[in-house]
Amino acid sequence: MDFGWKSDRFDSGLTYLDIGERFNAEMGYIPRTDVRTTKASAAWTPRPRWAGVRQLRLGGTASYFENHAGRVESRNQGLEFTINRQDGAIVQVSLDRDYDYLPYDWQTAGAVIPIGGYSWSTVRASYSSDQSRRVYGSFGVDLGGYYGGDKQTYRASFDFLPLETLLVENSFTHNRITLAGADPYSTNVVSTRVSYSFSPDLFLKTYVQ
């Protein structure tokens, strides 16, 4: 079941999905089986008469996953505040509260996370410049918990159009995870994607990470 309603001032949605334990998709992809999923979202999107501001978005989301035995697999509650500027730039701040149940010991970031349920909160902030310009970019930061530890994420992108039909996209992401009983674990990912359009129906892309 999937329901959505959107206007210039309000945006809402509701989704319910039930996948049996032995369900076989045959074709396509499903993230997990033996799960009941409920997702809801609602947002107010006014257009205040503020200098340089086109529209605001104040919203909340909630998702709930449980198996058919009634055990909570995961859940999330989130709050979001977004400013869409007249120049095409976007400023966003959000707060998420997550819960996840691990049915087995999980090894990651140089440590073993024991079986059990884990809760944590994450604060996110980001800025994106006007994508209609030849040069644009974004940056953001996530600060919060991670399965009984802490996680910090920093990301940035720099994109440009040297030609009308040539787009170069560059991005960088840094993650730092600290878990009990282990040294801090860091990852750095740098990627570049180059796209050239011969026509609206024919293009060439290459990606390096």
C-alpha positions as CSV (number, residue, x, y, z in Angstrom):
1,M,0.0,0.0,0.0
2,D,1.3,3.4,-1.0
3,F,-0.4,6.8,-0.4
4,G,0.8,10.3,-1.1
5,W,-0.6,13.8,-1.2
6,K,1.3,16.9,-2.1
7,S,0.4,20.5,-2.7
8,D,2.4,23.8,-2.7
9,R,2.0,24.0,1.1
10,F,1.9,20.4,2.3
11,D,3.5,17.1,1.5
12,S,2.6,13.8,3.1
13,G,2.9,10.1,2.4
14,L,2.2,6.7,3.9
15,T,3.6,3.3,2.9
16,Y,2.9,-0.2,4.2
17,L,4.7,-3.3,2.9
18,D,4.4,-6.9,4.0
19,I,7.0,-9.5,2.7
20,G,6.7,-13.1,3.8
21,E,9.6,-15.1,5.2
22,R,9.8,-17.4,2.1
23,F,8.9,-14.8,-0.5
24,N,10.8,-15.2,-3.8
25,A,10.9,-12.0,-5.9
26,E,11.8,-14.0,-9.1
27,M,12.4,-10.7,-10.8
28,G,13.6,-7.5,-9.2
29,Y,15.2,-6.8,-5.8
30,I,13.9,-6.6,-2.3
31,P,16.1,-5.5,0.7
32,R,14.9,-8.2,3.1
33,T,12.2,-10.9,3.7
34,D,10.1,-11.8,6.7
35,V,9.3,-8.1,7.5
36,R,6.4,-5.7,7.9
37,T,7.3,-2.2,7.0
38,T,5.4,1.0,7.8
39,K,6.7,4.4,6.7
40,A,5.0,7.8,7.2
41,S,6.1,11.4,6.3
42,A,4.5,14.9,6.6
43,A,5.9,18.3,5.9
44,W,4.8,21.9,5.8
45,T,6.3,23.8,2.8
46,P,5.4,27.6,3.2
47,R,6.7,30.4,1.0
48,P,7.6,33.2,3.5
49,R,8.4,36.7,2.3
50,W,12.0,36.5,3.4
51,A,14.7,38.1,1.4
52,G,16.4,35.5,-0.8
53,V,14.2,32.6,0.3
54,R,11.9,30.8,-2.2
55,Q,10.4,28.1,0.1
56,L,10.9,26.4,3.4
57,R,10.3,22.8,4.4
58,L,9.6,21.6,7.9
59,G,8.9,18.0,8.1
60,G,9.1,14.7,9.9
61,T,9.5,11.0,9.0
62,A,9.0,7.7,10.7
63,S,9.7,4.2,9.7
64,Y,9.1,0.9,11.5
65,F,10.3,-2.6,10.6
66,E,9.3,-5.8,12.4
67,N,9.4,-9.5,11.5
68,H,6.3,-11.7,11.6
69,A,7.2,-12.9,15.1
70,G,6.7,-9.3,16.3
71,R,10.3,-8.5,16.9
72,V,11.3,-4.9,16.1
73,E,14.1,-5.1,13.4
74,S,14.7,-1.4,13.1
75,R,13.0,2.0,13.3
76,N,13.7,5.6,12.6
77,Q,12.2,9.0,13.5
78,G,13.5,12.1,11.8
79,L,13.0,15.9,11.8
80,E,14.0,18.1,8.8
81,F,14.4,21.8,8.2
82,T,15.2,22.9,4.6
83,I,15.7,26.4,3.1
84,N,15.4,26.6,-0.7
85,R,16.9,29.9,-1.8
86,Q,15.9,32.1,-4.8
87,D,19.4,31.5,-6.2
88,G,18.9,27.8,-6.3
89,A,21.0,27.0,-3.2
90,I,19.7,24.6,-0.6
91,V,20.4,24.6,3.1
92,Q,19.3,21.6,5.2
93,V,19.5,20.6,8.9
94,S,18.0,17.3,10.2
95,L,17.9,15.2,13.3
96,D,17.4,11.4,13.2
97,R,16.9,8.8,15.9
98,D,17.6,5.2,14.9
99,Y,17.2,1.8,16.4
100,D,18.6,-1.4,14.8
101,Y,18.6,-5.0,16.0
102,L,21.6,-7.3,15.2
103,P,20.6,-10.9,15.2
104,Y,24.2,-12.0,15.2
105,D,27.6,-10.7,16.2
106,W,28.8,-8.3,13.5
107,Q,32.4,-7.4,12.7
108,T,33.0,-3.9,11.3
109,A,35.4,-1.0,11.7
110,G,38.0,-3.1,13.4
111,A,35.7,-4.4,16.2
112,V,33.0,-6.9,16.9
113,I,29.5,-5.6,17.7
114,P,27.6,-8.1,19.9
115,I,24.1,-9.3,19.1
116,G,21.4,-7.0,20.5
117,G,19.5,-3.8,20.0
118,Y,21.2,-0.4,19.5
119,S,19.9,3.1,19.5
120,W,21.6,6.3,18.5
121,S,20.9,9.9,17.2
122,T,22.5,11.7,14.3
123,V,22.6,15.5,13.5
124,R,23.1,16.4,9.8
125,A,23.8,19.7,8.1
126,S,24.4,20.4,4.4
127,Y,24.6,23.1,1.8
128,S,24.3,22.8,-2.0
129,S,24.9,25.7,-4.4
130,D,22.9,26.4,-7.6
131,Q,23.2,23.4,-10.0
132,S,22.1,25.5,-13.0
133,R,25.5,27.2,-13.0
134,R,28.6,25.9,-14.8
135,V,30.4,25.5,-11.5
136,Y,28.6,24.3,-8.4
137,G,29.2,22.1,-5.3
138,S,28.1,21.0,-1.9
139,F,29.3,20.1,1.5
140,G,27.9,18.4,4.6
141,V,28.6,16.9,8.0
142,D,26.9,14.1,10.0
143,L,27.6,13.8,13.7
144,G,26.2,11.1,15.9
145,G,26.3,7.6,17.3
146,Y,26.8,4.2,15.7
147,Y,26.0,0.9,17.4
148,G,27.2,1.9,20.8
149,G,30.0,4.1,19.5
150,D,30.4,7.3,17.6
151,K,30.5,8.2,13.9
152,Q,31.5,11.4,12.0
153,T,31.0,11.9,8.3
154,Y,32.3,14.8,6.2
155,R,31.5,15.0,2.5
156,A,32.0,17.6,-0.3
157,S,31.5,17.7,-4.0
158,F,32.8,20.0,-6.8
159,D,31.2,19.8,-10.2
160,F,31.7,21.8,-13.4
161,L,30.7,22.1,-17.0
162,P,33.7,22.9,-19.2
163,L,31.5,22.4,-22.2
164,E,27.7,22.5,-22.8
165,T,27.8,18.7,-23.3
166,L,30.6,17.8,-20.9
167,L,30.0,17.4,-17.1
168,V,32.8,16.6,-14.5
169,E,31.6,15.5,-11.0
170,N,34.1,15.2,-8.1
171,S,33.3,14.0,-4.6
172,F,35.1,13.3,-1.3
173,T,33.7,11.5,1.8
174,H,35.5,11.0,5.1
175,N,34.1,8.6,7.8
176,R,35.5,8.2,11.3
177,I,34.0,5.5,13.5
178,T,34.9,4.9,17.1
179,L,33.7,1.7,18.8
180,A,34.3,0.4,22.3
181,G,37.5,-1.7,22.6
182,A,38.9,-0.6,19.2
183,D,41.0,2.1,17.8
184,P,39.3,4.8,15.7
185,Y,38.6,3.6,12.2
186,S,38.7,6.0,9.3
187,T,37.9,5.8,5.6
188,N,38.4,8.2,2.7
189,V,36.6,7.9,-0.6
190,V,37.4,10.1,-3.6
191,S,35.5,9.7,-6.9
192,T,35.2,11.4,-10.3
193,R,32.5,10.9,-12.9
194,V,32.8,12.3,-16.4
195,S,29.7,12.5,-18.7
196,Y,29.7,13.5,-22.3
197,S,26.4,13.9,-24.2
198,F,26.4,13.3,-28.0
199,S,22.6,13.8,-28.2
200,P,19.6,13.5,-25.9
201,D,19.6,9.7,-26.6
202,L,23.3,9.0,-26.7
203,F,25.8,9.7,-23.9
204,L,29.1,8.3,-22.6
205,K,30.0,8.1,-18.9
206,T,33.1,7.0,-17.0
207,Y,33.5,6.6,-13.2
208,V,36.7,6.3,-11.2
209,Q,36.8,5.8,-7.4
